[in-house]
Amino acid sequence: MCLYSLEHNNIGDIGAKAIADALEKNTSIQYIVLHHNNIGDDGARAIASALEKNNTVQNINLDYNNIGDDGARAIATSMKNMTIQTINLKHNKIGDDGAKAIAAGRGSVKQHTIQHIYLEHNKIGDVGASAISRNAAPSSVCVWV
């Protein structure tokens, strides 16, 4: 197992973009811990794009950042090409629109890839939770809201 941990470093979007550049080429990192880093939507977009190209990362922890609906949409759009198993997005700024995108995106994931998505302590209301629950039955992906 190869772990890449930069937790509590305030790397922001610029640092997240640099990590994304490295992830596109890396073939050994399996676990990435980037919580408490002030990563916003731009950084999430860069990481999502990199994870589409990387086939070794299994788990990414992005909790306690500033990822909102735009970042969640980017992650959701990239899900169909990811080989990642767990995405932790707890304690961000994801609202109903981001939750709806994730609900739609998880229906397109490769079989046996994304197994867990953590969304607790975001700004998801009834509309987003409803979208996630409507898509829960046919999917093997567990989502915690």
DSSP file with accessible surface (Angstrom, degrees, kcal/mol):
  #  RESIDUE AA STRUCTURE BP1 BP2  ACC     N-H-->O    O-->H-N    N-H-->O    O-->H-N    TCO  KAPPA ALPHA  PHI   PSI    X-CA   Y-CA   Z-CA
    1    1 A M              0   0  167      0, 0.0     2,-0.5     0, 0.0    28,-0.1   0.000 360.0 360.0 360.0 133.5    0.0    0.0    0.0
    2    2 A C        -     0   0   47     26,-0.3    28,-2.6     2,-0.0    29,-2.0  -0.968 360.0-165.1-115.6 119.3    1.3    3.4   -0.9
    3    3 A L  E     -a   31   0A  96     -2,-0.5     2,-0.5    27,-0.2    29,-0.2  -0.884   9.5-166.1-108.8 134.3   -0.2    6.3    1.1
    4    4 A Y  E     +a   32   0A  84     27,-3.0    29,-2.7    -2,-0.4     2,-0.5  -0.966  16.7 178.8-119.1 109.1    0.1   10.0    0.1
    5    5 A S  E     +a   33   0A  52     -2,-0.5    29,-0.2    27,-0.2    27,-0.0  -0.959  24.3 153.0-123.1 121.1   -0.9   12.2    3.1
    6    6 A L    >   +     0   0   49     27,-2.8     3,-0.6    -2,-0.5     5,-0.2  -0.129  28.0 160.0-128.1  33.0   -0.9   16.0    3.0
    7    7 A E  T 3   +     0   0   77      1,-0.2    29,-0.2    26,-0.2    30,-0.1  -0.214  61.2  13.7 -61.4 148.1   -3.6   16.6    5.6
    8    8 A H  T 3  S+     0   0  114     27,-2.2    -1,-0.2     1,-0.1    29,-0.2   0.850  89.6 116.9  59.3  42.2   -3.9   19.9    7.4
    9    9 A N  S <  S-     0   0   93     -3,-0.6    28,-0.2    27,-0.3    -2,-0.1   0.444  71.0-132.1-119.4  -1.3   -1.5   21.8    5.1
   10   10 A N        +     0   0  114     26,-1.1    27,-0.2     1,-0.1    28,-0.1   0.890  45.8 158.4  54.3  45.1   -3.8   24.4    3.5
   11   11 A I     >  -     0   0   39     -5,-0.2     4,-2.0     1,-0.1     5,-0.2   0.737  26.1-171.1 -73.4 -24.3   -2.6   23.6    0.0
   12   12 A G  H  >  -     0   0   12     25,-2.9     4,-2.1     1,-0.2    27,-0.2  -0.012  48.9 -43.7  64.6-166.7   -5.7   25.1   -1.6
   13   13 A D  H  > S+     0   0   45     25,-0.4     4,-2.4     2,-0.2    -1,-0.2   0.864 137.0  56.5 -68.2 -35.0   -6.6   24.8   -5.2
   14   14 A I  H  > S+     0   0  146      2,-0.2     4,-1.8     1,-0.2    -1,-0.2   0.943 110.8  43.7 -64.3 -45.1   -3.1   25.5   -6.5
   15   15 A G  H  X S+     0   0   19     -4,-2.0     4,-2.4     1,-0.2    -1,-0.2   0.893 111.8  54.0 -65.8 -38.4   -1.7   22.6   -4.4
   16   16 A A  H  X S+     0   0    0     -4,-2.1     4,-2.6     1,-0.2    -1,-0.2   0.889 107.2  51.4 -63.8 -37.7   -4.6   20.4   -5.5
   17   17 A K  H  X S+     0   0   91     -4,-2.4     4,-2.2     2,-0.2    -1,-0.2   0.892 109.2  50.5 -66.1 -38.1   -3.8   21.1   -9.1
   18   18 A A  H  X S+     0   0   60     -4,-1.8     4,-1.8     2,-0.2    -2,-0.2   0.918 111.4  48.0 -65.5 -41.1   -0.1   20.2   -8.6
   19   19 A I  H  X S+     0   0   10     -4,-2.4     4,-2.6     1,-0.2    -2,-0.2   0.915 109.3  54.0 -64.7 -40.9   -1.2   16.9   -6.9
   20   20 A A  H  X S+     0   0    1     -4,-2.6     4,-1.6     1,-0.2    -2,-0.2   0.916 105.8  52.8 -59.9 -42.3   -3.6   16.2   -9.8
   21   21 A D  H  X S+     0   0   91     -4,-2.2     4,-0.5     1,-0.2    -1,-0.2   0.914 111.7  46.0 -59.2 -42.6   -0.7   16.7  -12.3
   22   22 A A  H >X S+     0   0   56     -4,-1.8     4,-1.6     1,-0.2     3,-1.2   0.890 107.6  57.6 -68.7 -36.9    1.4   14.1  -10.4
   23   23 A L  H 3< S+     0   0    2     -4,-2.6    -1,-0.2     1,-0.3    -2,-0.2   0.806  95.3  64.5 -64.7 -30.1   -1.5   11.7  -10.1
   24   24 A E  H 3< S+     0   0   74     -4,-1.6    -1,-0.3     1,-0.2    -2,-0.2   0.796 115.1  30.6 -63.2 -25.6   -1.9   11.5  -13.8
   25   25 A K  H << S+     0   0  158     -3,-1.2    -2,-0.2    -4,-0.5    -1,-0.2   0.622  97.4 101.4-106.2 -19.1    1.5   10.0  -14.1
   26   26 A N     <  +     0   0   45     -4,-1.6    30,-0.3     1,-0.1    -4,-0.0  -0.462  37.6 176.9 -77.2 139.5    1.8    8.0  -10.8
   27   27 A T  S    S+     0   0  113     -2,-0.2    -1,-0.1    27,-0.1    -4,-0.1   0.186  72.8  53.4-123.9  16.7    1.2    4.3  -10.7
   28   28 A S  S    S+     0   0   64    -27,-0.0   -26,-0.3   -25,-0.0     2,-0.3   0.658  73.6 100.3-123.7 -24.0    1.9    3.5   -7.1
   29   29 A I        +     0   0   14      1,-0.2   -26,-0.2   -28,-0.1     3,-0.1  -0.492  33.1 164.9 -71.2 127.8   -0.3    5.7   -4.9
   30   30 A Q        +     0   0   56    -28,-2.6    28,-3.2     1,-0.3    29,-1.9   0.678  63.4  40.2-110.5 -31.9   -3.3    3.9   -3.6
   31   31 A Y  E     -ab   3  59A  68    -29,-2.0   -27,-3.0    27,-0.2     2,-0.5  -0.989  61.4-171.1-126.9 130.4   -4.6    6.1   -0.8
   32   32 A I  E     -ab   4  60A   0     27,-2.4    29,-2.6    -2,-0.4     2,-0.6  -0.984   3.2-168.2-123.2 127.4   -4.7    9.9   -0.8
   33   33 A V  E     +ab   5  61A  26    -29,-2.7   -27,-2.8    -2,-0.5   -26,-0.2  -0.951  23.2 151.5-117.7 110.5   -5.5   11.9    2.3
   34   34 A L        +     0   0    0     27,-2.8     3,-0.3    -2,-0.6     5,-0.2  -0.039  21.7 144.1-127.1  29.1   -6.1   15.6    1.6
   35   35 A H        +     0   0   26      1,-0.2   -27,-2.2     2,-0.1   -26,-0.3  -0.324  62.1  22.7 -75.2 157.0   -8.5   16.6    4.4
   36   36 A H  S    S+     0   0   66     27,-1.5   -26,-1.1    28,-0.3   -27,-0.3   0.940  85.8 121.0  56.7  54.9   -8.3   20.1    6.0
   37   37 A N  S    S-     0   0    0     27,-0.5   -25,-2.9    -3,-0.3    28,-0.1   0.303  78.1-116.2-130.3   8.2   -6.6   21.7    3.0
   38   38 A N        +     0   0   80     26,-0.6     2,-0.4     1,-0.2   -25,-0.4   0.855  52.8 167.7  59.1  35.6   -8.9   24.5    1.8
   39   39 A I        -     0   0    0    -27,-0.2    27,-2.8    -5,-0.2    -1,-0.2  -0.712  10.9-174.5 -82.7 128.8   -9.5   22.8   -1.5
   40   40 A G     >  -     0   0    9     -2,-0.4     4,-2.4    25,-0.2    27,-0.2  -0.222  44.8 -66.2-107.3-159.8  -12.3   24.3   -3.5
   41   41 A D  H  > S+     0   0   40     25,-0.4     4,-2.5     1,-0.2     5,-0.2   0.872 128.5  53.9 -63.2 -39.2  -14.1   23.6   -6.7
   42   42 A D  H  > S+     0   0   70      2,-0.2     4,-1.9     1,-0.2    -1,-0.2   0.926 111.5  45.5 -63.3 -43.2  -11.2   24.3   -8.9
   43   43 A G  H  > S+     0   0    0      2,-0.2     4,-2.5     1,-0.2    -2,-0.2   0.902 112.0  51.9 -66.0 -39.0   -9.0   21.9   -7.0
   44   44 A A  H  X S+     0   0    1     -4,-2.4     4,-2.8     1,-0.2    -2,-0.2   0.901 107.9  52.3 -64.8 -39.1  -11.7   19.2   -7.0
   45   45 A R  H  X S+     0   0   96     -4,-2.5     4,-2.3     2,-0.2    -1,-0.2   0.922 110.7  47.7 -61.6 -44.2  -12.1   19.6  -10.8
   46   46 A A  H  X S+     0   0   22     -4,-1.9     4,-2.1     2,-0.2    -2,-0.2   0.928 113.9  46.2 -64.0 -44.0   -8.4   19.0  -11.3
   47   47 A I  H  X S+     0   0    3     -4,-2.5     4,-2.5     2,-0.2    -2,-0.2   0.921 111.3  52.4 -66.3 -42.1   -8.3   16.0   -8.9
   48   48 A A  H  X S+     0   0    1     -4,-2.8     4,-1.1     1,-0.2    -1,-0.2   0.928 109.9  49.0 -59.2 -44.2  -11.4   14.5  -10.6
   49   49 A S  H  X S+     0   0   41     -4,-2.3     4,-0.7     1,-0.2     3,-0.5   0.913 111.5  49.2 -62.9 -41.3   -9.9   14.8  -14.0
   50   50 A A  H >X S+     0   0    0     -4,-2.1     4,-1.4     1,-0.2     3,-1.0   0.889 105.7  56.8 -66.3 -37.6   -6.6   13.2  -12.8
   51   51 A L  H 3< S+     0   0    7     -4,-2.5    32,-0.5     1,-0.3    -1,-0.2   0.730  97.4  63.1 -69.6 -19.8   -8.5   10.3  -11.2
   52   52 A E  H 3< S+     0   0   65     -4,-1.1    -1,-0.3    -3,-0.5    -2,-0.2   0.819 111.9  37.0 -67.3 -30.6  -10.1    9.5  -14.5
   53   53 A K  H << S+     0   0  117     -3,-1.0     2,-0.5    -4,-0.7    -2,-0.2   0.634 103.1  81.7 -95.8 -19.3   -6.6    8.8  -15.9
   54   54 A N     <  -     0   0    7     -4,-1.4    29,-0.6     1,-0.1    30,-0.1  -0.776  49.4-178.6 -94.1 129.6   -5.1    7.1  -12.8
   55   55 A N  S    S+     0   0  117     -2,-0.5    -1,-0.1     1,-0.1   -28,-0.1   0.207  72.5  61.1-113.1  17.9   -6.0    3.4  -12.2
   56   56 A T  S    S+     0   0   30    -30,-0.3     2,-0.3   -27,-0.1    -1,-0.1   0.687  72.2  98.6-113.0 -25.2   -4.1    2.8   -8.9
   57   57 A V        +     0   0    2      1,-0.2   -27,-0.2   -34,-0.1   -26,-0.2  -0.481  39.0 170.4 -68.4 127.6   -5.8    5.2   -6.4
   58   58 A Q        +     0   0   54    -28,-3.2    27,-2.7     1,-0.3    28,-1.9   0.658  62.7  27.5-107.1 -27.0   -8.4    3.3   -4.4
   59   59 A N  E     -bc  31  86A  44    -29,-1.9   -27,-2.4    26,-0.2     2,-0.4  -0.992  57.1-175.5-144.8 130.9   -9.3    5.8   -1.7
   60   60 A I  E     -bc  32  87A   2     26,-2.3    28,-2.5    -2,-0.4     2,-0.6  -0.997   9.7-158.7-130.7 131.9   -9.4    9.6   -1.6
   61   61 A N  E     +bc  33  88A  29    -29,-2.6   -27,-2.8    -2,-0.4    28,-0.1  -0.935  24.6 156.8-110.8 110.2  -10.2   11.6    1.5
   62   62 A L        +     0   0    3     26,-2.8     3,-0.3    -2,-0.6     5,-0.2  -0.042  27.2 139.9-118.0  26.6  -11.2   15.2    0.7
   63   63 A D        +     0   0   16      1,-0.2   -27,-1.5   -28,-0.1   -26,-0.2  -0.273  57.3  29.8 -74.6 161.4  -13.2   15.9    3.9
   64   64 A Y  S    S+     0   0   98     26,-1.9   -26,-0.6   -29,-0.2   -27,-0.5   0.923  94.3 112.8  56.7  49.6  -13.1   19.3    5.7
   65   65 A N  S    S-     0   0    8     26,-0.6    -1,-0.2    25,-0.4   -25,-0.2  -0.454  79.4-100.4-123.1-158.0  -12.4   21.3    2.5
   66   66 A N        +     0   0   51    -27,-2.8     2,-0.4    -2,-0.2   -25,-0.4  -0.162  59.7 148.6-122.9  37.0  -14.4   23.9    0.6
   67   67 A I        +     0   0    0    -27,-0.2    26,-2.9    -5,-0.2    27,-0.2  -0.617  21.9 178.6 -78.5 126.3  -15.7   21.8   -2.2
   68   68 A G     >  -     0   0    8     -2,-0.4     4,-2.4    24,-0.2    26,-0.3  -0.223  48.4 -62.4-109.6-157.6  -19.2   22.9   -3.4
   69   69 A D  H  > S+     0   0   40     24,-0.4     4,-2.6     1,-0.2     5,-0.2   0.867 129.3  54.0 -62.0 -39.0  -21.7   21.9   -6.0
   70   70 A D  H  > S+     0   0   73      2,-0.2     4,-2.0     1,-0.2    -1,-0.2   0.921 111.3  45.3 -64.6 -42.4  -19.3   22.7   -8.9
   71   71 A G  H  > S+     0   0    0      2,-0.2     4,-2.3     1,-0.2    -2,-0.2   0.907 112.7  51.1 -65.8 -39.5  -16.6   20.4   -7.5
   72   72 A A  H  X S+     0   0    0     -4,-2.4     4,-2.8     1,-0.2    -2,-0.2   0.897 108.2  52.5 -64.7 -39.2  -19.1   17.7   -6.7
   73   73 A R  H  X S+     0   0   91     -4,-2.6     4,-2.7     2,-0.2    -1,-0.2   0.907 108.8  50.4 -62.5 -40.7  -20.4   17.9  -10.3
   74   74 A A  H  X S+     0   0   19     -4,-2.0     4,-1.8     2,-0.2    -2,-0.2   0.930 112.2  46.4 -63.7 -43.0  -16.9   17.5  -11.6
   75   75 A I  H  X S+     0   0    6     -4,-2.3     4,-1.0     1,-0.2    -2,-0.2   0.932 112.9  50.4 -63.7 -43.9  -16.3   14.4   -9.4
   76   76 A A  H >< S+     0   0    4     -4,-2.8     3,-0.6     1,-0.2     4,-0.4   0.910 109.3  50.5 -62.0 -42.2  -19.7   13.0  -10.5
   77   77 A T  H >< S+     0   0   87     -4,-2.7     3,-0.5     1,-0.2    -1,-0.2   0.873 112.3  47.8 -64.0 -35.2  -19.0   13.5  -14.2
   78   78 A S  H >X S+     0   0    6     -4,-1.8     3,-1.8     1,-0.2     4,-0.5   0.636  87.3  89.7 -80.6 -15.1  -15.6   11.7  -13.7
   79   79 A M  G X< S+     0   0    0     -4,-1.0     3,-1.2    -3,-0.6    31,-0.5   0.837  76.6  63.3 -54.8 -36.1  -17.0    8.8  -11.8
   80   80 A K  G <4 S+     0   0   95     -3,-0.5    -1,-0.3    -4,-0.4    -2,-0.1   0.756 111.0  38.4 -64.8 -20.2  -17.8    6.7  -14.9
   81   81 A N  G <4 S+     0   0   64     -3,-1.8    -1,-0.3    -4,-0.1     2,-0.2   0.395  95.2 105.0-109.0   1.4  -14.0    6.5  -15.7
   82   82 A M    <<  -     0   0    2     -3,-1.2    28,-0.4    -4,-0.5    32,-0.2  -0.547  48.9-165.3 -84.7 149.8  -12.7    6.2  -12.1
   83   83 A T        +     0   0   45    -29,-0.6    -1,-0.1   -32,-0.5   -28,-0.1   0.280  52.7 124.5-107.3   7.0  -11.3    3.0  -10.6
   84   84 A I        -     0   0    2    -33,-0.2   -26,-0.2   -30,-0.1   -25,-0.2  -0.285  46.3-161.7 -67.6 149.9  -11.4    4.5   -7.1
   85   85 A Q  S    S+     0   0   68    -27,-2.7    30,-3.4     1,-0.3    31,-2.1   0.763  70.4  32.0-103.0 -36.0  -13.4    2.6   -4.4
   86   86 A T  E     -cd  59 116A  19    -28,-1.9   -26,-2.3    29,-0.2     2,-0.5  -0.993  54.8-174.9-133.4 131.8  -14.0    5.2   -1.7
   87   87 A I  E     -cd  60 117A   3     29,-2.3    31,-2.6    -2,-0.4     2,-0.7  -0.990   9.6-161.5-123.7 120.9  -14.5    9.0   -1.9
   88   88 A N  E     +cd  61 118A  17    -28,-2.5   -26,-2.8    -2,-0.5    31,-0.1  -0.905  24.5 156.4-106.1 112.2  -14.8   10.9    1.3
   89   89 A L        +     0   0    0     29,-2.7     3,-0.4    -2,-0.7     5,-0.2  -0.005  23.8 145.3-120.6  25.3  -16.4   14.3    0.8
   90   90 A K        +     0   0   56      1,-0.2   -26,-1.9   -26,-0.1   -25,-0.4  -0.250  61.2  20.8 -62.9 153.8  -17.7   14.9    4.4
   91   91 A H  S    S+     0   0   55     29,-2.3   -26,-0.6   -28,-0.2    -1,-0.2   0.911  94.1 117.1  55.4  50.4  -17.7   18.4    5.9
   92   92 A N  S    S-     0   0   10     -3,-0.4   -24,-0.2    28,-0.3    -1,-0.1  -0.335  78.3 -95.4-119.5-152.4  -17.6   20.4    2.6
   93   93 A K        +     0   0  103    -26,-2.9   -24,-0.4    -2,-0.2     2,-0.3  -0.081  64.0 145.6-122.6  31.3  -20.1   22.8    1.0
   94   94 A I        -     0   0    0    -26,-0.3    29,-2.6    -5,-0.2     2,-0.1  -0.575  24.5-176.8 -77.0 128.6  -21.9   20.4   -1.2
   95   95 A G     >  -     0   0    8     -2,-0.3     4,-2.4    27,-0.2    29,-0.3  -0.250  46.4 -66.0-108.1-160.7  -25.6   21.3   -1.6
   96   96 A D  H  > S+     0   0   47     27,-0.5     4,-2.7     1,-0.2     5,-0.2   0.872 129.1  53.5 -60.2 -41.7  -28.6   19.8   -3.4
   97   97 A D  H  > S+     0   0   79      1,-0.2     4,-2.0     2,-0.2    -1,-0.2   0.918 111.3  45.7 -63.1 -42.1  -27.3   20.4   -6.9
   98   98 A G  H  > S+     0   0    0      2,-0.2     4,-2.4     1,-0.2    -1,-0.2   0.903 112.8  50.7 -65.9 -39.6  -24.0   18.6   -6.1
   99   99 A A  H  X S+     0   0    0     -4,-2.4     4,-2.7     2,-0.2    -2,-0.2   0.905 109.1  51.1 -65.2 -40.5  -25.9   15.7   -4.4
  100  100 A K  H  X S+     0   0   87     -4,-2.7     4,-2.3     2,-0.2    -1,-0.2   0.907 110.3  50.0 -63.6 -39.5  -28.1   15.3   -7.5
  101  101 A A  H  X S+     0   0   22     -4,-2.0     4,-3.1     2,-0.2    -2,-0.2   0.927 111.6  47.7 -64.9 -42.3  -25.1   15.2   -9.7
  102  102 A I  H  X S+     0   0    0     -4,-2.4     4,-2.6     2,-0.2    -2,-0.2   0.920 110.1  52.9 -65.3 -40.4  -23.4   12.6   -7.5
  103  103 A A  H  X S+     0   0    1     -4,-2.7     4,-0.6     1,-0.2    -1,-0.2   0.926 114.7  41.5 -60.1 -42.9  -26.7   10.6   -7.5
  104  104 A A  H >< S+     0   0   70     -4,-2.3     3,-0.6     1,-0.2     4,-0.3   0.907 115.0  51.7 -70.9 -40.2  -26.8   10.6  -11.3
  105  105 A G  H >< S+     0   0    9     -4,-3.1     3,-1.7     1,-0.2    -2,-0.2   0.860 100.6  60.1 -67.6 -35.1  -23.0   10.0  -11.7
  106  106 A R  H >< S+     0   0    3     -4,-2.6     3,-1.1     1,-0.3    -1,-0.2   0.766  94.2  65.4 -70.6 -19.0  -22.9    7.0   -9.5
  107  107 A G  T << S+     0   0   66     -3,-0.6    -1,-0.3    -4,-0.6    -2,-0.2   0.690 101.8  50.8 -71.1 -15.1  -25.3    5.2  -11.7
  108  108 A S  T <  S+     0   0   58     -3,-1.7    -1,-0.2    -4,-0.3    -2,-0.2   0.353  82.7 124.3-103.9   6.7  -22.7    5.3  -14.4
  109  109 A V    <   -     0   0   27     -3,-1.1   -29,-0.2    -4,-0.2     3,-0.1  -0.294  69.5 -99.6 -71.2 152.1  -19.8    3.8  -12.4
  110  110 A K    >   -     0   0   95    -31,-0.5     3,-1.4   -28,-0.4     4,-0.2  -0.357  51.2 -89.7 -62.7 147.4  -17.9    0.8  -13.6
  111  111 A Q  T 3  S+     0   0  157      1,-0.3    -1,-0.1     2,-0.1    -3,-0.0  -0.340 110.2  10.9 -60.2 137.5  -18.9   -2.4  -11.9
  112  112 A H  T 3  S+     0   0  136      2,-0.1    -1,-0.3    -3,-0.1     3,-0.1   0.748 107.5  96.6  66.4  25.8  -17.0   -3.1   -8.8
  113  113 A T  S <  S+     0   0   16     -3,-1.4     2,-0.2     1,-0.3   -30,-0.1   0.526  72.8  34.4-106.3-102.2  -15.4    0.3   -8.6
  114  114 A I        +     0   0    2    -32,-0.2    -1,-0.3    -4,-0.2   -29,-0.2  -0.371  59.6 160.8 -61.6 120.0  -16.8    3.0   -6.4
  115  115 A Q        +     0   0   71    -30,-3.4    27,-2.9     1,-0.3     2,-0.4   0.679  59.3  32.5-110.3 -29.6  -18.3    1.3   -3.3
  116  116 A H  E     +de  86 142A  52    -31,-2.1   -29,-2.3    25,-0.2     2,-0.4  -0.997  51.1 179.7-138.1 133.7  -18.5    4.1   -0.8
  117  117 A I  E     -de  87 143A   0     25,-2.4    27,-2.4    -2,-0.4     2,-0.6  -0.994  15.5-156.5-129.8 122.6  -19.2    7.9   -1.0
  118  118 A Y  E     +de  88 144A  60    -31,-2.6   -29,-2.7    -2,-0.4    27,-0.2  -0.890  25.6 157.5-104.7 121.9  -19.3    9.9    2.2
  119  119 A L        +     0   0    1     25,-3.4     3,-0.5    -2,-0.6     5,-0.2   0.181  21.9 142.6-126.6  14.4  -21.3   13.1    2.1
  120  120 A E        +     0   0   48     24,-0.3   -29,-2.3    25,-0.2   -28,-0.3  -0.187  63.4  22.2 -60.0 152.2  -22.1   13.7    5.8
  121  121 A H  S    S+     0   0  134    -31,-0.2    -1,-0.2     1,-0.2   -29,-0.2   0.886  91.9 119.4  58.9  45.3  -22.1   17.3    7.2
  122  122 A N  S    S-     0   0   28     -3,-0.5   -27,-0.2   -31,-0.2    -1,-0.2  -0.335  81.5 -90.9-111.5-158.4  -22.6   19.1    3.9
  123  123 A K  S    S+     0   0  147    -29,-2.6   -27,-0.5    -2,-0.2     2,-0.4  -0.138  71.3 143.0-110.2  34.7  -25.4   21.4    2.9
  124  124 A I        -     0   0   31    -29,-0.3    -2,-0.1    -5,-0.2   -29,-0.1  -0.659  26.2-176.9 -82.6 126.5  -27.6   18.7    1.4
  125  125 A G     >  -     0   0   28     -2,-0.4     4,-2.6     0, 0.0     5,-0.3  -0.191  47.4 -64.9-105.5-159.7  -31.3   19.2    1.9
  126  126 A D  H  > S+     0   0  147      1,-0.2     4,-2.5     2,-0.2     5,-0.2   0.869 128.8  53.9 -59.6 -40.5  -34.4   17.2    1.1
  127  127 A V  H  > S+     0   0   78      2,-0.2     4,-2.0     1,-0.2    -1,-0.2   0.940 113.1  41.5 -64.0 -47.2  -34.0   17.5   -2.6
  128  128 A G  H  > S+     0   0    0      2,-0.2     4,-2.2     1,-0.2    -2,-0.2   0.917 115.6  49.7 -67.2 -42.2  -30.4   16.2   -2.7
  129  129 A A  H  X S+     0   0   39     -4,-2.6     4,-2.6     1,-0.2    -2,-0.2   0.897 110.1  51.9 -64.4 -37.5  -31.2   13.4   -0.2
  130  130 A S  H  X S+     0   0   48     -4,-2.5     4,-2.4    -5,-0.3    -1,-0.2   0.912 107.9  51.3 -64.3 -41.9  -34.2   12.4   -2.2
  131  131 A A  H  X S+     0   0    4     -4,-2.0     4,-1.2     2,-0.2    -2,-0.2   0.917 111.9  47.3 -61.9 -41.7  -32.2   12.2   -5.4
  132  132 A I  H  < S+     0   0   11     -4,-2.2     3,-0.4     1,-0.2     4,-0.3   0.935 112.8  48.1 -66.5 -43.9  -29.6   10.0   -3.7
  133  133 A S  H >X S+     0   0   76     -4,-2.6     3,-1.1     1,-0.2     4,-0.5   0.865 106.6  57.3 -68.4 -33.1  -32.3    7.7   -2.2
  134  134 A R  H 3< S+     0   0  159     -4,-2.4     3,-0.2     1,-0.2    -1,-0.2   0.842 111.5  43.1 -63.8 -32.0  -34.1    7.4   -5.6
  135  135 A N  T 3< S+     0   0   61     -4,-1.2     4,-0.4    -3,-0.4    -1,-0.2   0.370  93.6  87.4 -94.6   6.0  -30.9    6.0   -7.2
  136  136 A A  T X4 S+     0   0   45     -3,-1.1     3,-0.8    -4,-0.3    -1,-0.2   0.882  73.5  65.0 -76.0 -38.8  -30.0    3.7   -4.3
  137  137 A A  T 3< S+     0   0   96     -4,-0.5    -1,-0.2    -3,-0.2    -2,-0.1   0.911 105.7  37.1 -59.1 -51.5  -31.8    0.5   -5.1
  138  138 A P  T 3  S+     0   0  119      0, 0.0     2,-0.3     0, 0.0    -1,-0.2   0.599 105.1  85.4 -79.9  -5.4  -30.1   -0.6   -8.4
  139  139 A S    <   -     0   0   30     -3,-0.8   -32,-0.1    -4,-0.4   -33,-0.0  -0.656  62.7-152.7-100.2 150.7  -26.7    0.5   -7.3
  140  140 A S        +     0   0   90     -2,-0.3     2,-0.5   -26,-0.1    -1,-0.1   0.293  68.6 108.4 -96.5   9.7  -24.0   -1.3   -5.3
  141  141 A V        -     0   0    7     -5,-0.1     2,-0.5   -35,-0.1   -25,-0.2  -0.745  61.7-146.5 -91.0 129.1  -22.7    2.0   -4.2
  142  142 A C  E     -e  116   0A  59    -27,-2.9   -25,-2.4    -2,-0.5     2,-0.5  -0.833  15.0-168.8 -94.7 128.7  -23.3    3.0   -0.5
  143  143 A V  E     -e  117   0A  29     -2,-0.5     2,-0.6   -27,-0.2   -25,-0.2  -0.976   8.1-157.8-120.6 127.1  -23.7    6.7    0.1
  144  144 A W  E      e  118   0A  99    -27,-2.4   -25,-3.4    -2,-0.5   -24,-0.3  -0.916 360.0 360.0-104.0 121.1  -23.8    8.3    3.5
  145  145 A V              0   0   80     -2,-0.6   -25,-0.2   -26,-0.2    -2,-0.0  -0.922 360.0 360.0-114.8 360.0  -25.5   11.6    3.7
